[in-house]
Amino acid sequence: MKTQNKFLLILLLLITSGCSKHVNPSSSISDSSSGTSETISDTTSESTNEPRLNLVDSINATEVKNDIEYLASSELGGRNPGTEGNELATQFVANRFEMLGLEPYKDDTYFQPFYQKCTKIPMSYPTLYTYNESTLEKTEYEYSFDWKLIPFEVPESAEYDLNYTFNVEEADENTILIAPRNSIPSFYDNYKYLIPISNDYFPFVEYGSGNYFNTDMTNGFKIYISTRMMENIELDYLNEQKKIRINWNYDISGRTMNNVIGILRGGKAVNDGHIVISAHLDHLGRYGEKDHQYFPGALDNASGTAGMLQLAKILSEVRDELKINIVFAAYNSEEAGLLGSNFYPSDPALPLSQNLKLVLNLDMIGSIADNASNLEIFGLYTNATKNRLTQIFEKFDISAYSFGPNQEVSDHYALSMYTINSFTICHYDTTYYHTLNDTIEYISESTLEKHLSAALYYLGYNI
């Protein structure tokens, strides 16, 4: 799941606005707030008391966890788009689709290619340190661990030597003002900022989109830092190391990424009516060359990908009983701004107009955390769907759950204009979210089974 809850350093004139990829779990939703109304007729079989197909007993949570372990392994190195690890992940999903007998996306391939503008920053090159101008004593910070920059939000190359201060009265156009994020008055927007928020670690989105990231270099740009660096800078300030020196250089290029798409034809389907079950397979990649220097992304979102594969396996075993076709989609480049799922509607596996009945997206499921039973459902859905899901969560002892509005926060969004039910199921446990500790050790088989049981039971009403 994509979010920008980090630290930032503004080095020119204006603070550029970020966007959150998280829905407030306390949000409630009515049909009007979700973009629907009570006059819309639901095309799914929500009115029946029991699902047409109840396949919950077929779930094998051990298999799911094994798939998560592989996807989150050092071999795949964080699955960053454009890397060998990401290619291994896409091939893993494609091989599984083939093994399950899913129909390829097009032209005998499961890959849906799309072009992505991307960058490469040599990790050995960017430097940042604070120093005392009189003694030349300095404190260096490690790129990709203590600080990072987001390409397309910054010039391709830059070198700065700037004063910084915690005192508003000392700030001017050549000084970085350090202040809490929520206390910066708008009339200080002409200054540069170093703004502490929270999170010890944060991701570096190495590959981005010009449409998603800010490309206006006249207004300002950001550098993101960790809590540890923030604390050290405060100490440096007390020790009179009041200057920061920064330089970097990176190259912009473009390359082809792949979504992985498979089609399960229902034996009793009479037309191209279909549902989409999806998850994103990418994550944040490496921060160094050693085996352990990577963001595993077990919860985000190896879990959703593995869960989607488990649903594909179970449903493929009853394909002759299915009254509808199912498209399984493993989207790429979600962390860079939902790029893969945003591309999908331009060349879908099956026609979308009047034919798409449901989109169910899995983004983070099965955490071992204490609040693991808590699920967030956000997207577009009818009251009938909301009521049905509420009953299902209670049935599977998911005691805490919330419903949020349709926002551009996950991969369900791009298809929400084509159907009245398009939503994401998410266990947004932030304990190790976007950190080095998002590992298989913090995934629970029993919670995976709960979350997948709820999803599969709901699907039973629609297939």
N, C-alpha and C positions, 0 to 999 in steps of 0.2 A: 504494500500500500504506500502511496506516495504522500509525503507531508514535508513541510518546510519549517518545522518547529526547531530552530537552531539559533546560533549566534551569528551576528553579522557585523561587518565593518564597512561603513559607507565611506568611499574615498573621493567622491566628487561633490555635486551640489545638492541633489535631492535623494531622499530615501525611496527606493523603488519598492513597489508593493509586492508581497509574496502571496501565496495562496495555501490554505490548509486543505489537506486531503483527509480530514477526519470530521465526522459528523458528531455533534454533541450527543452523547448517549442519553441525555435527558429529554431529547427532542421527542415530541409527539407529532403525529401526522393525521390529518384528515384527508378525505379524498380530494378536496380542493387544493390542499397544500402539496399533494403529490402529483398534481397535474391531471387528476381524474375527477369525475363527478359521480354522484349516485345514479345518474341516468345511464351511465355506460353499462352495457351488458357484458358480463364476464364470459369469455368463450371457453373457459376451462370448466371441468366438472366439479365446481366448488360446492354445489348444492347437495351432493351425496354425502352420506355419513362416513362411509369407509372408502378407502382408495380402491380403484379398479384392480391395481396390482400392488400387493404388499410384499416387497422384496427385502425388507430390513434384515431378515435372518441371514442373508447372503453376504453381509458386510464382513470383511476380514481386516480388522484394524491393524493386525501385525503386518500384513502386506503393505498397508498404507504407510506405516511407520518405516518400513524398510525402504520404500521409494523415497520418502522424505530424507532418510539418512544418506542415500546416494546423491540426491539433488543438492543437499547441503554439505557435501563432502569437499575436501581440499582439491580433489581432482577437477571439480567443476569451478572452484575458485570464486564463488560468489555470483556466477552466471551473468556477468555484466555483458550487455549487448555488444557485439563486435569482437568478443574474445573467444578463444577456443572453448572455454568452459560453457559459454552460452550455446555454442554450436553443439557441444556434447549433450546439453540439456534438450535442445530441439530435436536432435536425432534420437534421444532416448524416448521422447514422447511419440515421435513418428514411428519408431520401431514397435512401440506398444500398440499404437493404433492398427498397424499392419497385422500384428499378432492376433488382435481381437477381431480382425476381419472388417474393419471400418473401411468405407469407400474413401479413396483419396480426394483431396480438395478439388484438384483439377489437373488434367494432363498427366495422370499417373503419379502425382506427387502430393504429399501431405503439406508441403510448404507453401505458404502464401507470402511472397516476397513484397517488401515495401522499402522505399528509400528513406534513409535517415541521415540527416546532417549530423556530423559527429566531430569530435576533437580528440587530440592526444596530447597530454602534458607529460613530458619527461619528469619522473619523480625526483631525479637527481638535480634538476635545475632550479625549481622555485625556491627562494630563500626568504625568510622573515626572521628578524631579530630586533630586540630592543637594546639600546646602548646608552651609555653615559658619554656625552659629547666631550667632557673634559678628560676623563680617564680612559675612554675607549673600551671600558669594561662592557661586555655584551652578554645577552642571554639568547640563545638560538632556539627556534621552534621547528619541529619536524613537519614537513609538508605531508599531507594526507593522514596525519595522526593528530597533530595539534591544530592545524588550520588547512583550509581548502578554499578554492575559488570555483565558481560555476562558469564554465565557458558560455559565451553568448551574453553573459551579464557583464563581462569585462573586456577590455581591449585585448588583442592577441598578444601583445607584449607591453610591459610597463616596468618602470623603476621609480620608486618613491622613497623619499627620506623626509619624514614628517615628525613634528612634535605631537605629543598627545597629552591630555589632561582629564582629570575628573571634575574640574571646576568650570562651571558654565562661564564665569567671568573671564576666564583665561582663553576661551575659545575664540578662534577667528578662522578665516578661510584657509589658513595653512596649518590648522591644528585639528587633530582628531579628538572629538569630545566623547568621553565614555560616560554613559548614563543608562539607567534602567529603561527597558523598551517602553514601558507604559507611562513613563514620566517625561518623555521628550516633547516639549511644546512645539507647535507647528512653526512658530516664528524662528526656530533655530534650524530650519531646513537647509539653510545655506552652508551649514557646517558639515564636517565629516564625522562619522559616528562609529564607535565600537560598542555594540549593544549586547550585554549578557542576557541570556534567557535561561534555558536548562538543557540538560543532556550532556553526558561526558563524552560521548562519541556521536558522530553524525556521518551521514553518507556523502560521498562525492559522486555526483552524477556525471560521469565522464563523457557520456554521449547524450546530447540534448537536441532540442528542436528549436529552430529560430522562431517558430510560431508560439512556442510555449515559454521559453525564457526571454526575458527582456533583452532587446538588442539595441536599445537607444543609449548610445554611449555619451550623449550630451548631458544627461541628467544625473547619472551616478551609477555606482556599482558596488557589489558586496564582496566581502571576504568573510568566511564562516570560521569560527574558532570554537575550541572546546572549553569546558568549565575549568579544566586544569590550566590551560593557557591564560584564561581570564584571571584566575587566582595569582598566577605568577606575574602577570602584568601589573597587578595591584602592588605586589611586593617590589617589582622593579621600579615602580613609580616612587615608592617610599625611599628606595635606594638611589634616587636621582637619575635613574635610567629613563629619561623622558622622551626619547626619540625612537621611532620605529623605521626600519629600513626593509623594503619589500621589493622583490623583482621576480618576474616570471616571463615565460614565452611558451606559446602553444600553437599548434597547427590545426586549421579547420579543413575537414574533408567530408566526404560522404561515402556511405556504403549501404549495401543491401542487407536488411535484417529479415528474419522469417517468423511469422506466426505459424503455428502447426494446427491444421484443421482436418478433422475426420468426420465422415457422415455415416450415421447408422440408419439404414432404411427400415422402417417399420413394416412388418409383414402384412399388417392390416391397414396401412396408410393408403388413402385414396387419392391424394394430391400432394402438392409441395408444402402443405402445412407442416410446420416444424417448430421445435423449441431449440434453444441454444443453451448449452451448459459450458461454462468457461472458467478460466483461472489464468493469472499471469505467471509465467515461469522465470522471468528475469529477476535479478536482484542487483546488488551494488558493487560487486567485484572485489578486487584486491586493493590493499593499501601498501603493499610491498611485494618483494619477490619470493620470500620464504613461504613454505607450505602453509604455515599457520596464519599468515598475514592476509586474511580475507574476511569478508562479511558472509557468514554461512546462509543466512536467510531461511532458516528451517521453518519458522512460523510464517514469515513473509518472503515468499509465498510458496515454498516447497510444499507446505501443508495443503494449500488449495489445489496445486497441480496434482499432487498425489491423490487427493480426494476426488478430483475430477476423473482421474484414471480409474479409480475404483468404481465410480459410478458407470463409467464406460464399460468396464468388464462385466458388471452385474447386468446392465441393460442389454449388452450384446448377447448374453446367454438366453434372453427371452425375446429376441428380435421378432420372432414370428408372431408374438402376441401384441406387439406395439401397434397402436392405432395412429401413430404420428411419427414423423422422421425426427431424428435428433442430430444436431450439429455439435460436435465437441471442439472447443477452441482453446488452445494454449497460446495466449497472447504474449507478445514480446514488447519490451521497452515501455512497460507500465511506469516504472520508476522515473523515466525521463519525461513523463507527461501523458500517459495513456495512449502512446503513439500507435501501438499495434492494434488496439481495439478501435481507435478512431479511424484507422485505415480500413478495417474490415468491411464496413457497409458499402464502400466504393466498389468492391468486387466480391460479394458474398458467395458462400458455397451454394446456397439456395436462395431463390427470390424472396425479398423481404416484404414487398408491398402486399398487404392483405393476407399474408401467409405466416407471419411470425406470431406465435401464440404466447410464448413465454421465454424470458431470459433469466437464468439462474447463475449467478457468478459467485465463486468461492474465493475469498481473499482473507486468509489467516484463520485457520481452525485448529482446535486441538491442543491449546496450551495447557501446561501442567499447573499454571498459576492458581491461586486460591479462588480467583473470580472466573475460573475457566468455564463455568456454566453460563456466563453472561454472553449473550449474542447481540449484535447490532444488525438490524436489517434496514438498509437505506436504498431508496430508489423510487420507482414508480410502481404502484400496486393499487388494487381496488380494496374497498372495505371487506369484501368477501375473502380476498386473499389474506388480508391482515388477520381477520377472525380465524381463518383456517390455520394459519401459522401459529397463532396464539394457542389454539387447542393442541396442536402438534407439540409445541415446546413443553406444555404441561404434561403431555403424555410421556415424553422422554426425559422428564425430570430436569428440564432446563428452566430453572426457577427465576433467573434474571435475564431479561431481554428488553430491547428497546427498538422503536421504529423511528426512522429519520426520513427527511424529505429527499427528493431526487436532486442530487447535486453531482457535479463532475468530480467525484472522489474515487471512483474505481471503474472497472472495465464494463460494468453493466450500462454505463451512461450513453455510449454512442448508439446503442440500439433502442434506447427508451422512447425514441420518437416513432418507432415502428410497431409498438405493442403496448397494451395497457398494463402488462406485468413484466417489469424488467428491474431486477433488484440484486443487491449483493448481500450475502450472508457473511458476517465477519465477527471474529472474536478479537476485538482490538485490545489485546493485552500489551501494554507499553513497557512492561518490565525490562525486556531486552530488545525492544523494537529498534531496528536499524543500529544495532550494536554488534560487537564481535561475539557476544554471548548468545545470540539467537541461534542456538544449536539444538541438535536432536535430543539432548538430555532434558530439555524443557518442553518436550512434546509428550502428551499423555495418550496412550492407546484408548483408555476408557472414555476420555473426552472426545477424541476423534470419532469413536463409535457413536457417541451421543449426537454430535453435530451432523455426521453423515446420515445417521438414522432419521433425523428430522428432515434433512434435505430429500432423502430418498422416499420417505413416506409422503412428503408433499408432492413429489414428482408422480407418485402412484395415482394421484387424482387427474393427472394431465397427460398420461401416456396410454 
